[in-house]
């Protein structure tokens, strides 16, 4: 997959939550190169604010171990925030205890990938989440999703 635009020529918005600056820059470059419009929150507090103020993205890439507000709490907030409840989320974390992984799925993550990770596997998992998510078909057709019409939402750039 080189362009996640689903044929529209418009990049898909991705909300990246990663506190490691080096990894964040690498992920942003990789994702931008693959056609995503990336909004990057560098800690849990910044992410929590963004969840309450920015337009929901098409997909979220979320670390668990963050300063101020952890990824578990952010995922919980996403699931109750209007417009964010159905956004697919891939958790990317160094935490690999079974209980943590199960907890992320229980809260509502669509997938979990352990750090360190293979970039090709990350891209494949993001693609799978987008392709299997119910909003995908509704967005492409302009049909309402849970009473809201997102229409051309992906055309909205999130900075």
Secondary structure, 3 states (H helix, E strand, C coil): CCCCCCCCCCCEEEEEECCCHHHHHHHHHHHHHCCEEEEEECCHHHHHHHHHHCCCCCEEEECCCCCCCCHHHHHHHHHHCCCCCCCEEEEEECCCCHHHHHHHHHHCCCEEEECCCCHHHHHHHHHHHHHHCHHHHHHHHCCCECCECCCCHHHCCCC
